[in-house]
Each structure stands twice: as structure tokens, then as C-alpha cells.
């Protein structure tokens, strides 16, 4: 078996196990969340982090992680200051989730836009 396939399988298993331990299987969504968590953890630890260290070194990797954590905390602090008024609490949650999703996608796509602009 290829080392990458084994690493991916381990990542899926570890991520799925962590998601299962943390949340349990309350509904059919639990399996999907577990699978996605495993894929992301496997991708992160077996592909992205080693490649980041190879290309930029530990300082760049840790700097990127620090910037990401600061952005995450800043967005969540700003979201607490935004007042969303609808006729139901459930709609407030959906609107807040939508705003967070829009901000996250914009931040995620910002580097790609810069690369295509300057290259």
C-alpha cells in the first residue's frame, strides 16, 4: 500500500474517531461530519504542514498559524458586536452563520486573487 494512502486512511480514522468521541452520533449528519473531519485532519497533517515546512520552514508555518488564529478570534469578536434582528432566534443564527461563511470565503480567496493579479 502506498504511504500516502495509508496516511490518508489514518487521518480519516483519527478524525472520525475524534469527531465521534466529541459529538457522538446524534443523527445521520454525525457520520458525514466525522468523515469530513478525518479528511481535513489527514490533509492538514500529512500534506499541508509537511509541504509548508519544506517550502517556507518552521517560521513561516508558525507565522501562518498565528495569523490564522488572530483572524479567527478577531472575526468572532466582531460577530459578537453585530446585532441581527429577525422575527425568530433560529433565523438570527442562520444569518450569523451566513455572514461568517461569507467572511471566511473572502479571506480564504484573498491570497488566490493576489496571486492571479500579480503573476
trRosetta pair geometry for C-beta under 8 A, 3 or more apart (Angstrom, degrees):
i j d omega theta_ij theta_ji phi_ij phi_ji
1 5 5.5 -115 177 80 95 122
1 6 5.4 105 120 -56 121 101
2 5 4.3 87 66 5 95 106
2 6 6.9 -165 91 -6 50 84
3 6 5.7 -57 -149 39 33 111
3 7 6.1 34 153 -20 67 107
4 7 5.5 -52 -144 38 33 112
4 8 6.2 35 155 -20 65 104
4 46 7.2 138 -139 153 67 127
5 8 5.7 -52 -147 36 30 112
5 9 6.3 31 153 -19 63 106
6 9 5.7 -54 -147 37 31 111
6 10 6.3 31 154 -18 65 106
7 10 5.7 -54 -147 38 31 111
7 11 6.3 34 153 -21 64 106
7 42 6.6 136 140 -160 75 98
7 46 4.1 140 156 -136 129 151
8 11 5.6 -53 -148 35 31 114
8 12 6.4 32 154 -18 65 104
8 39 7.9 13 -163 -125 90 63
8 42 5.0 85 -137 168 49 144
8 46 6.8 -133 -68 74 55 155
9 12 5.8 -52 -148 36 31 111
9 13 6.3 30 153 -17 64 108
10 13 5.6 -57 -146 40 31 112
10 14 6.1 27 158 -16 68 108
10 42 7.0 138 79 -110 64 106
10 46 8.0 119 67 -58 105 140
11 14 6.0 -54 -139 39 28 106
11 15 6.0 22 162 -13 64 112
11 38 5.7 127 131 177 66 73
11 39 7.1 80 120 -117 112 20
11 41 5.2 -177 -167 97 91 82
11 42 1.9 125 114 -88 156 92
11 43 7.0 139 158 -14 159 45
11 45 6.4 178 -107 52 112 109
11 46 5.8 -105 -53 -2 134 126
12 15 6.0 -59 -141 43 24 107
12 16 5.9 24 160 -18 63 114
12 35 6.8 1 -155 -146 101 60
12 38 3.6 72 -146 144 42 130
12 39 6.0 25 -96 -65 86 58
12 42 5.7 -16 -40 -32 59 143
13 16 5.8 -58 -142 40 24 110
13 17 6.1 25 159 -19 62 109
13 38 6.5 102 4 -139 18 133
14 17 5.8 -57 -147 38 27 111
14 18 6.3 26 156 -17 64 107
14 38 6.6 137 63 -127 56 87
14 41 6.1 -118 92 113 104 143
14 42 7.6 138 46 -67 104 82
15 18 5.8 -54 -146 37 30 110
15 19 6.3 27 157 -16 65 107
15 34 7.0 143 123 -177 78 57
15 35 8.0 65 103 -162 113 13
15 36 8.0 -117 143 96 134 35
15 37 4.1 -176 172 119 105 77
15 38 2.8 178 66 -90 113 46
15 39 6.8 -111 69 10 160 36
15 40 6.7 138 -132 53 153 73
15 41 3.8 174 -78 26 113 129
15 42 6.5 -90 -14 -23 128 84
16 19 5.8 -56 -145 39 30 109
16 20 6.1 30 156 -20 65 109
16 34 4.0 63 -138 165 72 103
16 35 6.2 25 -91 -77 108 41
16 37 6.7 148 -75 71 40 99
16 38 4.3 -11 -32 -51 79 132
17 20 5.7 -56 -145 37 29 111
17 21 6.3 27 157 -17 65 107
17 34 7.9 94 -24 -158 22 112
18 21 5.8 -56 -145 37 30 108
18 22 6.1 22 159 -14 66 112
18 37 6.6 -127 76 138 103 135
18 41 7.5 100 33 -52 140 162
19 22 5.9 -59 -142 42 28 107
19 23 5.9 -19 175 23 67 113
19 30 7.4 161 140 -170 107 74
19 33 5.6 -175 -174 121 141 91
19 34 4.0 -171 81 -106 133 68
19 37 4.3 144 -56 40 129 155
19 38 7.3 -92 2 -38 123 81
20 23 7.0 -74 -127 57 18 78
20 24 6.7 54 -173 -106 56 26
20 25 6.7 -9 -134 -45 86 87
20 30 7.2 83 -107 168 68 111
20 34 5.5 34 -51 -109 83 135
21 24 7.9 14 -156 -62 10 58
23 26 6.9 -85 159 -8 94 104
23 30 6.1 -168 110 -127 120 100
23 33 6.9 -7 51 99 161 143
24 30 6.8 -59 114 -131 43 147
25 30 3.9 178 -127 90 61 157
25 31 6.7 34 -126 -49 113 74
26 29 7.7 -18 71 56 87 94
26 30 5.8 137 31 -54 61 124
27 30 6.1 140 59 -14 50 94
28 31 6.4 -43 -172 24 52 107
28 32 7.3 43 141 -8 71 106
29 32 5.5 -61 -157 42 48 110
29 33 5.9 47 149 -21 79 107
30 33 5.7 -56 -144 39 30 110
30 34 6.2 32 156 -21 65 107
31 34 5.7 -55 -148 36 29 113
31 35 6.4 29 155 -19 64 106
32 35 5.7 -53 -148 36 31 111
32 36 6.3 28 155 -15 65 108
33 36 5.8 -57 -145 41 30 109
33 37 6.1 32 156 -21 65 108
34 37 5.8 -54 -144 36 28 111
34 38 6.4 29 156 -18 62 107
35 38 5.8 -58 -152 36 29 112
35 39 6.5 28 152 -18 64 106
36 39 5.7 -53 -147 36 33 112
36 40 6.3 29 157 -16 66 107
37 40 5.9 -57 -147 39 29 108
37 41 6.2 26 157 -16 66 109
38 41 5.9 -56 -141 40 29 107
38 42 6.1 28 160 -17 64 110
39 42 5.8 -58 -146 40 26 110
39 43 6.1 26 157 -18 64 109
40 43 5.7 -54 -144 38 29 112
40 44 6.1 30 156 -21 64 109
41 44 5.7 -55 -145 37 29 112
41 45 6.1 6 167 -1 66 112
42 45 6.6 -67 -136 47 23 93
42 46 5.5 -19 -178 20 64 121
42 47 7.7 50 136 -2 65 101
43 46 7.0 -68 -116 53 13 85
43 47 5.1 -39 -162 37 55 125
43 48 6.1 48 145 -16 75 107
44 47 7.3 -2 -39 51 5 81
44 48 5.2 -41 -134 43 42 122
44 49 6.2 50 161 -24 64 102
45 48 7.9 9 -22 47 16 84
45 49 5.8 -8 -127 21 35 131
46 49 8.0 44 -10 41 13 95
46 50 7.0 -11 -174 2 29 123
47 50 6.9 -87 -160 42 10 99
47 51 6.3 -3 164 -8 56 119
48 51 6.0 -65 -144 42 25 106
48 52 6.0 27 159 -22 65 110
49 52 5.6 -53 -142 35 30 113
49 53 6.4 29 159 -18 64 104
49 61 6.8 71 -147 -147 72 134
50 53 5.8 -55 -148 37 32 110
50 54 6.2 32 154 -20 65 109
51 54 5.5 -54 -145 38 33 114
51 55 6.1 20 160 -10 68 111
52 55 6.1 -61 -139 44 26 101
52 56 5.9 -34 -178 37 65 108
52 60 6.8 -149 175 103 91 103
52 61 4.6 111 129 -97 120 99
52 64 7.0 -105 -158 39 140 150
53 56 7.3 -80 -121 60 15 68
53 57 6.5 28 -158 -137 54 17
53 58 6.2 21 -128 -72 92 59
53 61 5.6 -10 -76 -44 67 146
55 60 7.7 -87 98 86 79 150
56 59 7.5 -114 144 69 91 71
56 60 3.1 -72 147 66 126 155
56 61 6.4 153 83 -41 110 71
57 60 5.4 96 60 13 73 99
57 61 7.0 -135 105 -3 39 95
58 61 5.5 -59 -147 40 34 114
58 62 6.0 26 161 -13 71 109
59 62 6.1 -58 -144 42 26 104
59 63 6.1 29 155 -21 63 111
60 63 5.6 -56 -144 38 28 114
60 64 6.3 30 156 -20 64 106
61 64 5.9 -58 -152 35 27 110
61 65 6.5 25 153 -16 63 106
62 65 5.6 -51 -146 37 35 113
62 66 6.2 37 154 -21 66 105
63 66 5.7 -54 -147 36 31 112
63 67 6.3 30 155 -18 65 105
64 67 5.7 -52 -144 36 31 110
64 68 6.3 34 155 -19 63 107
65 68 5.7 -56 -150 37 30 114
65 69 6.4 30 154 -19 65 105
66 69 5.8 -54 -148 36 31 110
66 70 6.4 30 155 -17 65 106
67 70 5.8 -56 -148 37 31 110
67 71 6.3 32 154 -18 65 107
68 71 5.8 -54 -146 37 30 111
68 72 6.2 34 154 -22 64 107
69 72 5.6 -52 -147 34 31 115
69 73 6.4 27 157 -14 65 106
70 73 6.0 -57 -147 40 30 107
70 74 6.1 31 155 -21 65 110
71 74 5.7 -57 -144 38 29 112
71 75 6.3 29 159 -20 65 106
71 107 6.4 133 177 -156 143 153
72 75 6.1 -57 -150 34 25 108
72 76 6.6 17 156 -11 62 110
73 76 5.9 -61 -149 41 31 108
73 77 6.2 30 155 -19 67 107
74 77 5.8 -56 -146 37 30 109
74 78 6.3 28 156 -17 65 107
75 78 5.8 -57 -148 39 30 110
75 79 6.3 32 153 -24 65 106
75 100 6.9 103 156 -131 122 82
75 103 5.8 154 -138 127 125 145
75 104 7.7 78 -164 -69 168 76
76 79 5.6 -48 -143 32 33 114
76 80 6.9 40 154 -24 61 99
77 80 5.9 -50 -158 26 34 113
77 81 7.2 26 149 -14 62 105
78 81 5.8 -62 -158 36 40 109
78 82 6.8 40 148 -26 70 103
79 82 5.7 -50 -149 26 40 113
79 96 6.4 91 -171 -159 116 100
79 99 7.0 151 -118 100 102 123
79 100 6.4 10 -95 -77 146 99
82 96 7.6 154 88 -114 119 88
82 99 7.2 -123 107 129 165 168
84 92 4.9 142 99 -143 113 81
84 95 4.8 171 -166 94 145 132
84 96 5.8 -138 6 -60 155 85
84 99 7.9 -147 -76 -12 134 140
85 92 7.6 0 -107 -97 17 106
86 91 3.9 -99 109 102 154 126
86 92 5.4 -162 32 -62 106 69
86 95 6.5 156 -30 -15 133 140
87 91 6.8 41 53 33 61 146
88 91 4.7 93 65 6 89 102
88 92 7.1 -145 100 -7 50 85
89 92 5.4 -50 -154 30 38 118
89 93 6.7 39 150 -20 67 101
90 93 5.8 -52 -155 33 34 112
90 94 6.6 33 149 -17 65 105
91 94 5.5 -52 -147 38 38 112
91 95 6.2 38 154 -19 69 104
92 95 5.9 -55 -147 37 29 109
92 96 6.2 28 155 -18 64 109
93 96 5.7 -55 -145 39 30 111
93 97 6.3 31 155 -19 64 107
94 97 5.7 -54 -147 37 30 112
94 98 6.3 33 153 -21 64 106
95 98 5.6 -53 -149 35 31 114
95 99 6.5 32 153 -19 65 103
96 99 5.8 -52 -148 35 31 110
96 100 6.5 31 153 -16 63 106
97 100 5.7 -55 -149 39 32 112
97 101 6.2 34 152 -22 65 107
98 101 5.6 -54 -146 35 31 113
98 102 6.4 32 155 -19 65 104
99 102 5.8 -53 -148 35 32 111
99 103 6.4 29 155 -15 65 106
100 103 5.9 -56 -146 39 30 109
100 104 6.1 31 155 -20 65 110
101 104 5.7 -56 -144 38 29 112
101 105 6.3 27 158 -18 65 106
102 105 6.0 -55 -146 37 28 108
102 106 6.4 28 155 -19 63 108
103 106 5.7 -57 -149 36 30 113
103 107 6.4 26 156 -15 66 107
104 107 6.0 -57 -147 39 29 107
104 108 6.1 30 155 -20 65 111
105 108 5.5 -56 -143 39 30 114
105 109 6.1 17 162 -10 66 112
106 109 6.2 -65 -143 44 25 101
106 110 6.6 48 154 -49 61 96
107 110 5.7 -33 -152 -2 32 121
109 112 5.3 -62 -159 44 57 114
109 113 5.9 60 146 -26 83 104
110 113 5.8 -58 -150 35 29 112
110 114 6.6 28 156 -17 64 105
111 114 5.6 -55 -149 36 36 112
111 115 6.3 37 154 -22 68 104
112 115 5.7 -52 -148 33 33 112
112 116 6.5 24 157 -12 65 106
113 116 6.1 -58 -145 41 30 104
113 117 6.1 31 155 -23 65 111
114 117 5.6 -57 -145 36 30 113
114 118 6.2 -1 168 4 67 114
115 118 6.7 -74 -141 49 23 90
115 119 5.5 -2 173 -3 66 124
116 119 6.5 -59 -116 45 22 97
